Amino acid sequence: MKISAIVTLKNEVLDPQGKVVKQTLKNMGYSNISDVRQGKFFEIHIKEKDPIKGRKLAEQVCKKLLSNTVIEDYKIKVDE
Amino acid sequence: MKISAIVTLKNEVLDPQGKVVKQTLKNMGYSNISDVRQGKFFEIHIKEKDPIKGRKLAEQVCKKLLSNTVIEDYKIKVDE
């Protein structure tokens, strides 16, 4: 089973990386880009056939290792 | 308009970050995780109402700045 997890900074947390990307795009002439926020993406392959169990495992992994839940949010999607 | 872009290493390219995450999860006792690949996530806010133009702009941005197309792939999703 393949699971996608996206970890992003919470909206109220400053995102310096995203700010740099936005400024660079502005300098390159892309004036209609109003904001960019950067995050992390994980593709997790799990030996598990039950999508509910797979999602539960991915939630645990996100909480314990992949994200810092004080400043970050995570989203999980079961791909296949 | 909000557009999500995910940049990942091509499958044939070694992903040391993903390997470290996988090994760490194994050490934490998650034995049924067979592989992890890590990538970058970008949330791009564009002042544009036409989803076709928005997607085109995001493609340009991914090609020129956000990804290295020699070793990386990107996926774009128009969110709203």
Backbone of each chain as nested JSON, in Angstrom:
{
  "chains": [
    {"id": "A", "residues": [
      {"number": 1, "name": "MET", "atoms": {"N": [0.841, -1.187, 0.0], "CA": [0.0, 0.0, 0.0], "C": [0.885, 1.249, 0.0]}},
      {"number": 2, "name": "LYS", "atoms": {"N": [0.45, 2.243, -0.816], "CA": [1.24, 3.478, -0.896], "C": [0.457, 4.596, -0.233]}},
      {"number": 3, "name": "ILE", "atoms": {"N": [1.09, 5.295, 0.681], "CA": [0.426, 6.39, 1.386], "C": [1.246, 7.666, 1.216]}},
      {"number": 4, "name": "SER", "atoms": {"N": [0.555, 8.772, 0.89], "CA": [1.224, 10.067, 0.792], "C": [0.973, 10.862, 2.058]}},
      {"number": 5, "name": "ALA", "atoms": {"N": [2.018, 11.476, 2.586], "CA": [1.852, 12.356, 3.739], "C": [2.481, 13.701, 3.41]}},
      {"number": 6, "name": "ILE", "atoms": {"N": [1.734, 14.763, 3.664], "CA": [2.247, 16.114, 3.432], "C": [2.304, 16.819, 4.774]}},
      {"number": 7, "name": "VAL", "atoms": {"N": [3.483, 17.322, 5.12], "CA": [3.673, 18.033, 6.384], "C": [3.928, 19.502, 6.064]}},
      {"number": 8, "name": "THR", "atoms": {"N": [3.085, 20.384, 6.589], "CA": [3.249, 21.82, 6.325], "C": [3.28, 22.586, 7.643]}},
      {"number": 9, "name": "LEU", "atoms": {"N": [3.933, 23.732, 7.629], "CA": [3.9, 24.609, 8.794], "C": [2.488, 25.12, 8.98]}},
      {"number": 10, "name": "LYS", "atoms": {"N": [2.044, 25.255, 10.221], "CA": [0.725, 25.833, 10.482], "C": [0.679, 27.249, 9.91]}},
      {"number": 11, "name": "ASN", "atoms": {"N": [-0.53, 27.69, 9.546], "CA": [-0.669, 28.985, 8.877], "C": [-0.093, 30.153, 9.671]}},
      {"number": 12, "name": "GLU", "atoms": {"N": [-0.187, 30.08, 11.001], "CA": [0.267, 31.205, 11.814], "C": [1.78, 31.177, 12.042]}},
      {"number": 13, "name": "VAL", "atoms": {"N": [2.456, 30.136, 11.554], "CA": [3.907, 30.038, 11.733], "C": [4.611, 30.605, 10.499]}},
      {"number": 14, "name": "LEU", "atoms": {"N": [5.603, 31.455, 10.732], "CA": [6.369, 32.063, 9.642], "C": [7.1, 30.992, 8.829]}},
      {"number": 15, "name": "ASP", "atoms": {"N": [7.067, 31.117, 7.511], "CA": [7.698, 30.138, 6.629], "C": [8.779, 30.83, 5.792]}},
      {"number": 16, "name": "PRO", "atoms": {"N": [10.009, 30.929, 6.334], "CA": [11.062, 31.664, 5.627], "C": [11.412, 31.058, 4.264]}},
      {"number": 17, "name": "GLN", "atoms": {"N": [11.398, 29.719, 4.154], "CA": [11.71, 29.072, 2.866], "C": [10.71, 29.493, 1.803]}},
      {"number": 18, "name": "GLY", "atoms": {"N": [9.428, 29.453, 2.176], "CA": [8.377, 29.855, 1.242], "C": [8.536, 31.306, 0.824]}},
      {"number": 19, "name": "LYS", "atoms": {"N": [8.899, 32.165, 1.791], "CA": [9.099, 33.591, 1.512], "C": [10.207, 33.786, 0.477]}},
      {"number": 20, "name": "VAL", "atoms": {"N": [11.298, 33.013, 0.624], "CA": [12.425, 33.117, -0.312], "C": [11.98, 32.704, -1.717]}},
      {"number": 21, "name": "VAL", "atoms": {"N": [11.227, 31.594, -1.794], "CA": [10.745, 31.133, -3.104], "C": [9.861, 32.21, -3.736]}},
      {"number": 22, "name": "LYS", "atoms": {"N": [8.953, 32.78, -2.93], "CA": [8.047, 33.814, -3.44], "C": [8.844, 35.02, -3.966]}},
      {"number": 23, "name": "GLN", "atoms": {"N": [9.834, 35.464, -3.182], "CA": [10.627, 36.627, -3.582], "C": [11.417, 36.329, -4.846]}},
      {"number": 24, "name": "THR", "atoms": {"N": [11.969, 35.118, -4.935], "CA": [12.744, 34.733, -6.119], "C": [11.847, 34.749, -7.359]}},
      {"number": 25, "name": "LEU", "atoms": {"N": [10.627, 34.211, -7.204], "CA": [9.704, 34.193, -8.349], "C": [9.355, 35.624, -8.76]}},
      {"number": 26, "name": "LYS", "atoms": {"N": [9.196, 36.502, -7.776], "CA": [8.911, 37.912, -8.077], "C": [10.081, 38.502, -8.864]}},
      {"number": 27, "name": "ASN", "atoms": {"N": [11.302, 38.231, -8.425], "CA": [12.494, 38.737, -9.116], "C": [12.607, 38.168, -10.528]}},
      {"number": 28, "name": "MET", "atoms": {"N": [12.047, 36.964, -10.745], "CA": [12.088, 36.348, -12.075], "C": [10.972, 36.9, -12.969]}},
      {"number": 29, "name": "GLY", "atoms": {"N": [10.123, 37.754, -12.423], "CA": [9.08, 38.379, -13.243], "C": [7.684, 37.811, -13.049]}},
      {"number": 30, "name": "TYR", "atoms": {"N": [7.541, 36.832, -12.15], "CA": [6.21, 36.282, -11.882], "C": [5.522, 37.158, -10.836]}},
      {"number": 31, "name": "SER", "atoms": {"N": [4.84, 38.215, -11.325], "CA": [4.296, 39.21, -10.392], "C": [2.954, 38.791, -9.801]}},
      {"number": 32, "name": "ASN", "atoms": {"N": [2.277, 37.826, -10.426], "CA": [0.951, 37.459, -9.916], "C": [0.955, 36.275, -8.949]}},
      {"number": 33, "name": "ILE", "atoms": {"N": [2.124, 35.998, -8.393], "CA": [2.179, 34.969, -7.351], "C": [2.116, 35.667, -5.998]}},
      {"number": 34, "name": "SER", "atoms": {"N": [1.029, 35.421, -5.264], "CA": [0.796, 36.2, -4.048], "C": [1.417, 35.562, -2.81]}},
      {"number": 35, "name": "ASP", "atoms": {"N": [1.568, 34.246, -2.819], "CA": [2.184, 33.616, -1.653], "C": [2.661, 32.208, -2.003]}},
      {"number": 36, "name": "VAL", "atoms": {"N": [3.728, 31.783, -1.334], "CA": [4.215, 30.412, -1.484], "C": [4.505, 29.882, -0.088]}},
      {"number": 37, "name": "ARG", "atoms": {"N": [4.05, 28.679, 0.192], "CA": [4.421, 28.023, 1.453], "C": [5.021, 26.664, 1.124]}},
      {"number": 38, "name": "GLN", "atoms": {"N": [6.103, 26.353, 1.808], "CA": [6.801, 25.116, 1.499], "C": [6.566, 24.088, 2.593]}},
      {"number": 39, "name": "GLY", "atoms": {"N": [6.57, 22.824, 2.205], "CA": [6.397, 21.761, 3.182], "C": [7.176, 20.533, 2.759]}},
      {"number": 40, "name": "LYS", "atoms": {"N": [6.936, 19.441, 3.478], "CA": [7.624, 18.193, 3.175], "C": [6.619, 17.163, 2.67]}},
      {"number": 41, "name": "PHE", "atoms": {"N": [7.101, 16.326, 1.776], "CA": [6.251, 15.283, 1.218], "C": [6.899, 13.928, 1.483]}},
      {"number": 42, "name": "PHE", "atoms": {"N": [6.098, 12.957, 1.905], "CA": [6.612, 11.608, 2.132], "C": [5.729, 10.594, 1.412]}},
      {"number": 43, "name": "GLU", "atoms": {"N": [6.361, 9.694, 0.689], "CA": [5.644, 8.571, 0.078], "C": [6.025, 7.343, 0.897]}},
      {"number": 44, "name": "ILE", "atoms": {"N": [5.04, 6.765, 1.581], "CA": [5.324, 5.662, 2.502], "C": [4.722, 4.371, 1.948]}},
      {"number": 45, "name": "HIS", "atoms": {"N": [5.561, 3.372, 1.759], "CA": [5.087, 2.063, 1.283], "C": [4.938, 1.149, 2.487]}},
      {"number": 46, "name": "ILE", "atoms": {"N": [3.732, 0.638, 2.68], "CA": [3.461, -0.184, 3.853], "C": [2.998, -1.569, 3.414]}},
      {"number": 47, "name": "LYS", "atoms": {"N": [3.529, -2.596, 4.105], "CA": [3.065, -3.972, 3.865], "C": [1.781, -4.173, 4.646]}},
      {"number": 48, "name": "GLU", "atoms": {"N": [0.68, -3.761, 4.079], "CA": [-0.61, -3.798, 4.784], "C": [-1.696, -3.656, 3.716]}},
      {"number": 49, "name": "LYS", "atoms": {"N": [-2.725, -4.486, 3.797], "CA": [-3.74, -4.417, 2.75], "C": [-4.979, -3.635, 3.167]}},
      {"number": 50, "name": "ASP", "atoms": {"N": [-5.216, -3.544, 4.478], "CA": [-6.397, -2.839, 4.974], "C": [-6.138, -1.322, 4.979]}},
      {"number": 51, "name": "PRO", "atoms": {"N": [-6.873, -0.55, 4.167], "CA": [-6.619, 0.896, 4.093], "C": [-6.822, 1.616, 5.424]}},
      {"number": 52, "name": "ILE", "atoms": {"N": [-7.724, 1.092, 6.266], "CA": [-7.971, 1.752, 7.56], "C": [-6.758, 1.582, 8.483]}},
      {"number": 53, "name": "LYS", "atoms": {"N": [-6.236, 0.338, 8.511], "CA": [-5.033, 0.085, 9.32], "C": [-3.84, 0.865, 8.779]}},
      {"number": 54, "name": "GLY", "atoms": {"N": [-3.738, 0.919, 7.446], "CA": [-2.64, 1.642, 6.8], "C": [-2.657, 3.114, 7.176]}},
      {"number": 55, "name": "ARG", "atoms": {"N": [-3.842, 3.705, 7.125], "CA": [-3.973, 5.119, 7.469], "C": [-3.618, 5.361, 8.939]}},
      {"number": 56, "name": "LYS", "atoms": {"N": [-4.059, 4.444, 9.797], "CA": [-3.785, 4.563, 11.228], "C": [-2.274, 4.541, 11.502]}},
      {"number": 57, "name": "LEU", "atoms": {"N": [-1.591, 3.61, 10.801], "CA": [-0.142, 3.5, 10.942], "C": [0.529, 4.785, 10.462]}},
      {"number": 58, "name": "ALA", "atoms": {"N": [0.072, 5.305, 9.322], "CA": [0.657, 6.524, 8.768], "C": [0.442, 7.705, 9.724]}},
      {"number": 59, "name": "GLU", "atoms": {"N": [-0.729, 7.75, 10.357], "CA": [-1.013, 8.815, 11.338], "C": [0.007, 8.764, 12.483]}},
      {"number": 60, "name": "GLN", "atoms": {"N": [0.23, 7.541, 12.994], "CA": [1.206, 7.349, 14.09], "C": [2.587, 7.835, 13.679]}},
      {"number": 61, "name": "VAL", "atoms": {"N": [2.996, 7.42, 12.451], "CA": [4.323, 7.763, 11.949], "C": [4.459, 9.286, 11.817]}},
      {"number": 62, "name": "CYS", "atoms": {"N": [3.4, 9.928, 11.313], "CA": [3.421, 11.389, 11.16], "C": [3.546, 12.067, 12.514]}},
      {"number": 63, "name": "LYS", "atoms": {"N": [2.763, 11.58, 13.495], "CA": [2.762, 12.202, 14.821], "C": [4.096, 12.009, 15.523]}},
      {"number": 64, "name": "LYS", "atoms": {"N": [4.651, 10.782, 15.423], "CA": [5.835, 10.464, 16.21], "C": [7.14, 10.904, 15.572]}},
      {"number": 65, "name": "LEU", "atoms": {"N": [7.2, 10.878, 14.222], "CA": [8.503, 11.148, 13.59], "C": [8.468, 12.267, 12.553]}},
      {"number": 66, "name": "LEU", "atoms": {"N": [7.501, 12.22, 11.648], "CA": [7.6, 13.088, 10.471], "C": [7.212, 14.536, 10.717]}},
      {"number": 67, "name": "SER", "atoms": {"N": [6.385, 14.786, 11.712], "CA": [5.975, 16.176, 11.937], "C": [6.204, 16.589, 13.381]}},
      {"number": 68, "name": "ASN", "atoms": {"N": [6.321, 17.888, 13.564], "CA": [6.344, 18.475, 14.897], "C": [4.982, 19.135, 15.071]}},
      {"number": 69, "name": "THR", "atoms": {"N": [4.103, 18.459, 15.818], "CA": [2.7, 18.896, 15.834], "C": [2.486, 20.239, 16.542]}},
      {"number": 70, "name": "VAL", "atoms": {"N": [3.513, 20.759, 17.196], "CA": [3.373, 22.094, 17.803], "C": [3.285, 23.159, 16.705]}},
      {"number": 71, "name": "ILE", "atoms": {"N": [4.116, 23.006, 15.674], "CA": [4.162, 24.039, 14.634], "C": [3.729, 23.521, 13.261]}},
      {"number": 72, "name": "GLU", "atoms": {"N": [3.514, 22.215, 13.13], "CA": [3.205, 21.668, 11.804], "C": [1.883, 20.896, 11.782]}},
      {"number": 73, "name": "ASP", "atoms": {"N": [1.251, 20.907, 10.622], "CA": [0.074, 20.073, 10.365], "C": [0.477, 18.973, 9.393]}},
      {"number": 74, "name": "TYR", "atoms": {"N": [-0.281, 17.877, 9.391], "CA": [-0.023, 16.862, 8.37], "C": [-1.328, 16.401, 7.735]}},
      {"number": 75, "name": "LYS", "atoms": {"N": [-1.202, 15.995, 6.47], "CA": [-2.344, 15.446, 5.745], "C": [-1.939, 14.092, 5.188]}},
      {"number": 76, "name": "ILE", "atoms": {"N": [-2.836, 13.112, 5.297], "CA": [-2.52, 11.759, 4.824], "C": [-3.495, 11.363, 3.731]}},
      {"number": 77, "name": "LYS", "atoms": {"N": [-2.965, 10.743, 2.682], "CA": [-3.832, 10.253, 1.607], "C": [-3.422, 8.814, 1.267]}},
      {"number": 78, "name": "VAL", "atoms": {"N": [-4.391, 7.905, 1.293], "CA": [-4.103, 6.522, 0.903], "C": [-4.186, 6.455, -0.621]}},
      {"number": 79, "name": "ASP", "atoms": {"N": [-3.056, 6.155, -1.275], "CA": [-3.024, 6.187, -2.74], "C": [-3.488, 4.877, -3.371]}},
      {"number": 80, "name": "GLU", "atoms": {"N": [-3.003, 3.772, -2.859], "CA": [-3.394, 2.486, -3.468], "C": [-3.146, 1.358, -2.483]}}
    ]},
    {"id": "B", "residues": [
      {"number": 1, "name": "MET", "atoms": {"N": [-6.229, 31.717, -6.521], "CA": [-6.192, 30.291, -6.812], "C": [-5.045, 29.636, -6.048]}},
      {"number": 2, "name": "LYS", "atoms": {"N": [-5.34, 28.44, -5.508], "CA": [-4.316, 27.727, -4.743], "C": [-3.883, 26.494, -5.53]}},
      {"number": 3, "name": "ILE", "atoms": {"N": [-2.589, 26.356, -5.718], "CA": [-2.064, 25.211, -6.477], "C": [-1.042, 24.474, -5.618]}},
      {"number": 4, "name": "SER", "atoms": {"N": [-1.16, 23.134, -5.612], "CA": [-0.18, 22.323, -4.887], "C": [0.813, 21.738, -5.885]}},
      {"number": 5, "name": "ALA", "atoms": {"N": [2.092, 21.802, -5.555], "CA": [3.107, 21.166, -6.391], "C": [3.931, 20.243, -5.508]}},
      {"number": 6, "name": "ILE", "atoms": {"N": [4.118, 19.014, -5.976], "CA": [4.938, 18.047, -5.251], "C": [6.127, 17.688, -6.12]}},
      {"number": 7, "name": "VAL", "atoms": {"N": [7.319, 17.878, -5.582], "CA": [8.55, 17.57, -6.316], "C": [9.207, 16.369, -5.653]}},
      {"number": 8, "name": "THR", "atoms": {"N": [9.404, 15.306, -6.422], "CA": [10.026, 14.092, -5.871], "C": [11.211, 13.669, -6.725]}},
      {"number": 9, "name": "LEU", "atoms": {"N": [12.157, 12.993, -6.117], "CA": [13.262, 12.421, -6.883], "C": [12.712, 11.346, -7.811]}},
      {"number": 10, "name": "LYS", "atoms": {"N": [13.259, 11.238, -9.011], "CA": [12.848, 10.159, -9.917], "C": [13.136, 8.816, -9.256]}},
      {"number": 11, "name": "ASN", "atoms": {"N": [12.356, 7.795, -9.644], "CA": [12.465, 6.494, -8.981], "C": [13.867, 5.882, -9.034]}},
      {"number": 12, "name": "GLU", "atoms": {"N": [14.579, 6.153, -10.141], "CA": [15.905, 5.539, -10.295], "C": [16.997, 6.312, -9.544]}},
      {"number": 13, "name": "VAL", "atoms": {"N": [16.623, 7.454, -8.93], "CA": [17.611, 8.255, -8.201], "C": [17.57, 7.885, -6.718]}},
      {"number": 14, "name": "LEU", "atoms": {"N": [18.75, 7.662, -6.138], "CA": [18.856, 7.294, -4.728], "C": [18.324, 8.421, -3.846]}},
      {"number": 15, "name": "ASP", "atoms": {"N": [17.557, 8.07, -2.835], "CA": [16.958, 9.063, -1.938], "C": [17.458, 8.823, -0.508]}},
      {"number": 16, "name": "PRO", "atoms": {"N": [18.609, 9.42, -0.152], "CA": [19.198, 9.139, 1.167], "C": [18.301, 9.606, 2.318]}},
      {"number": 17, "name": "GLN", "atoms": {"N": [17.598, 10.727, 2.161], "CA": [16.711, 11.206, 3.227], "C": [15.623, 10.181, 3.519]}},
      {"number": 18, "name": "GLY", "atoms": {"N": [15.017, 9.669, 2.433], "CA": [13.972, 8.665, 2.585], "C": [14.505, 7.417, 3.274]}},
      {"number": 19, "name": "LYS", "atoms": {"N": [15.721, 7.021, 2.881], "CA": [16.35, 5.826, 3.486], "C": [16.511, 6.011, 4.991]}},
      {"number": 20, "name": "VAL", "atoms": {"N": [16.935, 7.209, 5.402], "CA": [17.133, 7.487, 6.833], "C": [15.802, 7.393, 7.572]}},
      {"number": 21, "name": "VAL", "atoms": {"N": [14.748, 7.968, 6.988], "CA": [13.425, 7.912, 7.622], "C": [12.985, 6.46, 7.762]}},
      {"number": 22, "name": "LYS", "atoms": {"N": [13.164, 5.682, 6.688], "CA": [12.772, 4.269, 6.712], "C": [13.52, 3.522, 7.816]}},
      {"number": 23, "name": "GLN", "atoms": {"N": [14.844, 3.727, 7.893], "CA": [15.655, 3.028, 8.885], "C": [15.248, 3.444, 10.295]}},
      {"number": 24, "name": "THR", "atoms": {"N": [14.976, 4.737, 10.476], "CA": [14.558, 5.229, 11.798], "C": [13.245, 4.58, 12.211]}},
      {"number": 25, "name": "LEU", "atoms": {"N": [12.301, 4.493, 11.261], "CA": [11.01, 3.866, 11.566], "C": [11.209, 2.397, 11.936]}},
      {"number": 26, "name": "LYS", "atoms": {"N": [12.12, 1.735, 11.227], "CA": [12.427, 0.337, 11.531], "C": [12.956, 0.228, 12.965]}},
      {"number": 27, "name": "ASN", "atoms": {"N": [13.889, 1.133, 13.319], "CA": [14.459, 1.136, 14.681], "C": [13.394, 1.43, 15.737]}},
      {"number": 28, "name": "MET", "atoms": {"N": [12.356, 2.162, 15.346], "CA": [11.28, 2.481, 16.283], "C": [10.276, 1.325, 16.393]}},
      {"number": 29, "name": "GLY", "atoms": {"N": [10.484, 0.269, 15.603], "CA": [9.626, -0.901, 15.71], "C": [8.581, -1.04, 14.61]}},
      {"number": 30, "name": "TYR", "atoms": {"N": [8.563, -0.099, 13.666], "CA": [7.609, -0.22, 12.556], "C": [8.221, -1.123, 11.488]}},
      {"number": 31, "name": "SER", "atoms": {"N": [7.995, -2.43, 11.623], "CA": [8.692, -3.377, 10.753], "C": [7.991, -3.552, 9.406]}},
      {"number": 32, "name": "ASN", "atoms": {"N": [6.728, -3.161, 9.301], "CA": [6.023, -3.385, 8.031], "C": [6.06, -2.18, 7.083]}},
      {"number": 33, "name": "ILE", "atoms": {"N": [7.016, -1.286, 7.305], "CA": [7.199, -0.181, 6.351], "C": [8.307, -0.576, 5.392]}},
      {"number": 34, "name": "SER", "atoms": {"N": [7.948, -0.761, 4.121], "CA": [8.919, -1.327, 3.177], "C": [9.761, -0.262, 2.49]}},
      {"number": 35, "name": "ASP", "atoms": {"N": [9.253, 0.942, 2.356], "CA": [10.056, 1.993, 1.718], "C": [9.469, 3.366, 2.041]}},
      {"number": 36, "name": "VAL", "atoms": {"N": [10.356, 4.359, 2.099], "CA": [9.923, 5.752, 2.269], "C": [10.715, 6.593, 1.279]}},
      {"number": 37, "name": "ARG", "atoms": {"N": [10.008, 7.468, 0.56], "CA": [10.718, 8.421, -0.304], "C": [10.262, 9.817, 0.091]}},
      {"number": 38, "name": "GLN", "atoms": {"N": [11.236, 10.73, 0.173], "CA": [10.901, 12.071, 0.614], "C": [10.934, 13.046, -0.558]}},
      {"number": 39, "name": "GLY", "atoms": {"N": [10.093, 14.062, -0.483], "CA": [10.075, 15.076, -1.527], "C": [9.743, 16.428, -0.95]}},
      {"number": 40, "name": "LYS", "atoms": {"N": [9.516, 17.391, -1.845], "CA": [9.179, 18.749, -1.4], "C": [7.745, 19.066, -1.794]}},
      {"number": 41, "name": "PHE", "atoms": {"N": [7.106, 19.863, -0.969], "CA": [5.737, 20.262, -1.239], "C": [5.675, 21.789, -1.28]}},
      {"number": 42, "name": "PHE", "atoms": {"N": [4.969, 22.316, -2.268], "CA": [4.798, 23.764, -2.369], "C": [3.317, 24.087, -2.526]}},
      {"number": 43, "name": "GLU", "atoms": {"N": [2.844, 25.04, -1.736], "CA": [1.485, 25.557, -1.901], "C": [1.656, 26.94, -2.518]}},
      {"number": 44, "name": "ILE", "atoms": {"N": [1.171, 27.103, -3.759], "CA": [1.397, 28.351, -4.494], "C": [0.064, 29.085, -4.649]}},
      {"number": 45, "name": "HIS", "atoms": {"N": [0.014, 30.314, -4.176], "CA": [-1.195, 31.129, -4.325], "C": [-0.99, 32.074, -5.501]}},
      {"number": 46, "name": "ILE", "atoms": {"N": [-1.882, 31.985, -6.487], "CA": [-1.729, 32.774, -7.713], "C": [-2.937, 33.682, -7.896]}},
      {"number": 47, "name": "LYS", "atoms": {"N": [-2.666, 34.943, -8.286], "CA": [-3.765, 35.858, -8.613], "C": [-4.204, 35.561, -10.033]}},
      {"number": 48, "name": "GLU", "atoms": {"N": [-5.053, 34.579, -10.2], "CA": [-5.465, 34.125, -11.532], "C": [-6.739, 33.31, -11.333]}},
      {"number": 49, "name": "LYS", "atoms": {"N": [-7.747, 33.557, -12.166], "CA": [-8.995, 32.816, -11.958], "C": [-9.157, 31.627, -12.903]}},
      {"number": 50, "name": "ASP", "atoms": {"N": [-8.483, 31.683, -14.049], "CA": [-8.588, 30.611, -15.043], "C": [-7.712, 29.42, -14.62]}},
      {"number": 51, "name": "PRO", "atoms": {"N": [-8.31, 28.259, -14.305], "CA": [-7.496, 27.131, -13.836], "C": [-6.479, 26.65, -14.873]}},
      {"number": 52, "name": "ILE", "atoms": {"N": [-6.79, 26.813, -16.157], "CA": [-5.845, 26.361, -17.2], "C": [-4.592, 27.246, -17.195]}},
      {"number": 53, "name": "LYS", "atoms": {"N": [-4.819, 28.581, -17.115], "CA": [-3.675, 29.503, -17.05], "C": [-2.89, 29.295, -15.758]}},
      {"number": 54, "name": "GLY", "atoms": {"N": [-3.611, 29.053, -14.663], "CA": [-2.955, 28.843, -13.377], "C": [-2.044, 27.632, -13.423]}},
      {"number": 55, "name": "ARG", "atoms": {"N": [-2.557, 26.535, -13.99], "CA": [-1.769, 25.303, -14.087], "C": [-0.533, 25.515, -14.955]}},
      {"number": 56, "name": "LYS", "atoms": {"N": [-0.72, 26.278, -16.062], "CA": [0.392, 26.548, -16.975], "C": [1.501, 27.32, -16.255]}},
      {"number": 57, "name": "LEU", "atoms": {"N": [1.081, 28.328, -15.487], "CA": [2.034, 29.131, -14.729], "C": [2.778, 28.25, -13.719]}},
      {"number": 58, "name": "ALA", "atoms": {"N": [2.031, 27.384, -13.032], "CA": [2.646, 26.509, -12.031], "C": [3.645, 25.563, -12.695]}},
      {"number": 59, "name": "GLU", "atoms": {"N": [3.318, 25.085, -13.902], "CA": [4.24, 24.2, -14.642], "C": [5.559, 24.929, -14.911]}},
      {"number": 60, "name": "GLN", "atoms": {"N": [5.439, 26.186, -15.372], "CA": [6.631, 26.997, -15.65], "C": [7.492, 27.148, -14.403]}},
      {"number": 61, "name": "VAL", "atoms": {"N": [6.823, 27.497, -13.302], "CA": [7.513, 27.733, -12.042], "C": [8.228, 26.455, -11.583]}},
      {"number": 62, "name": "CYS", "atoms": {"N": [7.546, 25.313, -11.735], "CA": [8.158, 24.034, -11.349], "C": [9.379, 23.739, -12.199]}},
      {"number": 63, "name": "LYS", "atoms": {"N": [9.246, 23.965, -13.511], "CA": [10.36, 23.657, -14.427], "C": [11.549, 24.565, -14.181]}},
      {"number": 64, "name": "LYS", "atoms": {"N": [11.262, 25.883, -13.985], "CA": [12.358, 26.853, -13.919], "C": [12.999, 26.974, -12.551]}},
      {"number": 65, "name": "LEU", "atoms": {"N": [12.205, 26.798, -11.49], "CA": [12.768, 27.065, -10.16], "C": [12.65, 25.897, -9.181]}},
      {"number": 66, "name": "LEU", "atoms": {"N": [11.46, 25.325, -9.088], "CA": [11.211, 24.418, -7.957], "C": [11.806, 23.025, -8.127]}},
      {"number": 67, "name": "SER", "atoms": {"N": [11.999, 22.585, -9.37], "CA": [12.534, 21.237, -9.549], "C": [13.757, 21.235, -10.446]}},
      {"number": 68, "name": "ASN", "atoms": {"N": [14.551, 20.208, -10.294], "CA": [15.663, 19.939, -11.208], "C": [15.198, 18.761, -12.059]}},
      {"number": 69, "name": "THR", "atoms": {"N": [14.781, 19.054, -13.287], "CA": [14.099, 18.026, -14.079], "C": [15.027, 16.873, -14.516]}},
      {"number": 70, "name": "VAL", "atoms": {"N": [16.317, 17.027, -14.296], "CA": [17.226, 15.912, -14.614], "C": [17.008, 14.765, -13.624]}},
      {"number": 71, "name": "ILE", "atoms": {"N": [16.832, 15.114, -12.363], "CA": [16.711, 14.063, -11.346], "C": [15.357, 14.052, -10.637]}},
      {"number": 72, "name": "GLU", "atoms": {"N": [14.528, 15.065, -10.902], "CA": [13.276, 15.153, -10.159], "C": [12.052, 15.2, -11.083]}},
      {"number": 73, "name": "ASP", "atoms": {"N": [10.949, 14.698, -10.569], "CA": [9.645, 14.823, -11.233], "C": [8.793, 15.787, -10.428]}},
      {"number": 74, "name": "TYR", "atoms": {"N": [7.796, 16.373, -11.079], "CA": [6.858, 17.19, -10.299], "C": [5.426, 16.859, -10.695]}},
      {"number": 75, "name": "LYS", "atoms": {"N": [4.535, 17.057, -9.726], "CA": [3.107, 16.85, -9.95], "C": [2.381, 18.115, -9.516]}},
      {"number": 76, "name": "ILE", "atoms": {"N": [1.42, 18.559, -10.319], "CA": [0.696, 19.789, -9.996], "C": [-0.774, 19.477, -9.808]}},
      {"number": 77, "name": "LYS", "atoms": {"N": [-1.396, 20.092, -8.788], "CA": [-2.821, 19.912, -8.57], "C": [-3.446, 21.279, -8.295]}},
      {"number": 78, "name": "VAL", "atoms": {"N": [-4.472, 21.629, -9.085], "CA": [-5.177, 22.89, -8.845], "C": [-6.196, 22.629, -7.735]}},
      {"number": 79, "name": "ASP", "atoms": {"N": [-6.017, 23.323, -6.596], "CA": [-6.869, 23.039, -5.434], "C": [-8.166, 23.85, -5.448]}},
      {"number": 80, "name": "GLU", "atoms": {"N": [-8.091, 25.119, -5.75], "CA": [-9.304, 25.947, -5.716], "C": [-9.098, 27.215, -6.521]}}
    ]}
  ]
}
